[in-house]
Amino acid sequence: MRRSSILIVLTGLIGLLILSACGQQDSPVKAVEAYLNARVASDAPRLIALSCKEWEGHARDEAASFQSMNAKLDSMSCSPKSDDGQSSVVACQGKIVTTYAGETRNWDLAARSFKLVKEDGQWKMCGYQ
């Protein structure tokens, strides 16, 4: 009897941990961080998957823009600026560092904020502010 009670409690705790992890992954900040990671990797399919329908063409362009630039993120830190449950604005600090033809360039992430919308139940990148 005692063993089954422990098993039930452990199963419940594991379920709560899984649900908690899922909720943390679907946040505007996590969506922007995933988008930026895909951008420096020039991962067009991932950028498109992380974008709202309206932004998909821009996502393709952004994937191509860093394709041969050996891009990497440096000291990225993002936080929400506003969120009404259906749209959100996220601000980031840090930079994208690119190297092309021996020249290094820094792209300041704080230069613009990221607009997101909730589409198909997920936060999606949908432009800049």
C-alpha positions in Angstrom: 0.0 0.0 0.0 2.7 2.4 1.0 4.7 1.6 -2.1 1.8 2.4 -4.5 1.2 5.7 -2.7 4.9 6.7 -3.2 4.6 5.7 -6.9 1.5 7.8 -7.4 3.1 10.8 -5.8 6.3 10.4 -7.8 4.3 10.1 -11.0 2.4 13.2 -10.2 5.6 15.2 -9.5 7.2 14.0 -12.8 4.0 15.1 -14.6 4.1 18.5 -13.0 7.8 18.9 -13.9 7.1 18.0 -17.5 4.2 20.5 -17.7 6.3 23.2 -16.1 9.1 22.7 -18.6 6.6 22.9 -21.5 5.3 26.2 -20.2 8.8 27.7 -19.9 9.7 26.8 -23.5 6.7 28.6 -24.9 7.3 32.1 -23.8 8.0 35.2 -25.9 11.6 35.4 -24.6 12.3 31.8 -25.4 10.9 32.3 -28.9 13.2 35.2 -29.6 16.2 33.4 -28.2 15.4 30.4 -30.5 14.9 32.7 -33.4 18.2 34.4 -32.9 20.0 31.1 -32.5 18.5 29.9 -35.8 19.4 33.2 -37.4 23.1 32.9 -36.6 23.0 29.3 -37.8 21.3 30.5 -41.1 18.7 27.8 -40.5 15.9 28.9 -42.8 13.5 26.1 -42.1 13.8 26.7 -38.3 13.4 30.5 -38.8 10.3 30.0 -40.8 8.9 27.6 -38.2 9.5 30.2 -35.5 7.9 33.0 -37.6 4.3 34.2 -38.0 2.9 33.6 -41.5 3.3 37.3 -42.3 7.0 37.2 -41.4 8.1 34.0 -43.3 9.5 35.8 -46.3 11.6 38.1 -44.0 12.8 35.0 -42.1 14.1 33.5 -45.4 15.9 36.8 -46.1 17.4 36.9 -42.6 18.7 33.3 -42.9 20.4 34.2 -46.1 21.9 37.4 -44.8 24.2 35.7 -42.4 24.8 32.5 -44.4 28.5 33.1 -45.3 29.3 35.4 -42.3 30.3 32.9 -39.6 27.8 34.5 -37.2 27.6 33.9 -33.5 25.8 35.3 -30.5 27.7 37.1 -27.8 26.2 37.8 -24.3 22.6 37.5 -25.4 20.1 38.3 -22.7 16.4 38.9 -23.5 13.5 40.2 -21.4 9.8 41.0 -22.0 8.9 44.7 -22.6 5.2 44.1 -23.0 2.8 41.2 -23.2 -1.0 41.2 -23.5 -1.3 37.4 -24.0 -1.7 37.6 -27.8 1.1 39.9 -28.7 4.4 40.7 -27.0 7.5 42.8 -27.4 10.9 41.5 -26.3 14.1 43.5 -25.8 17.5 41.9 -26.0 21.0 42.9 -25.0 24.2 41.5 -26.4 25.3 41.3 -30.0 25.6 39.1 -33.1 29.3 39.0 -34.2 29.9 38.2 -37.9 33.1 37.7 -39.7 33.4 37.9 -43.5 36.5 38.3 -45.6 38.6 38.9 -42.5 36.4 41.7 -41.3 34.5 41.4 -38.0 31.3 43.3 -37.4 29.1 43.6 -34.3 25.3 43.8 -34.6 23.8 45.3 -31.4 20.7 43.3 -30.3 19.5 46.3 -28.3 19.1 48.4 -31.5 15.5 47.1 -32.0 12.9 45.1 -30.1 11.3 42.0 -31.4 7.5 41.8 -32.0 5.8 38.5 -31.4 2.3 37.2 -31.8 0.6 34.0 -30.5 -0.2 32.0 -33.6 -1.4 28.4 -33.7 -0.9 28.4 -29.9 2.8 29.3 -30.1 4.7 32.5 -29.8 6.1 33.5 -33.2 8.5 36.2 -34.4 6.6 38.7 -36.4 8.8 41.8 -36.9 10.8 44.5 -35.2 9.8 47.6 -33.3 
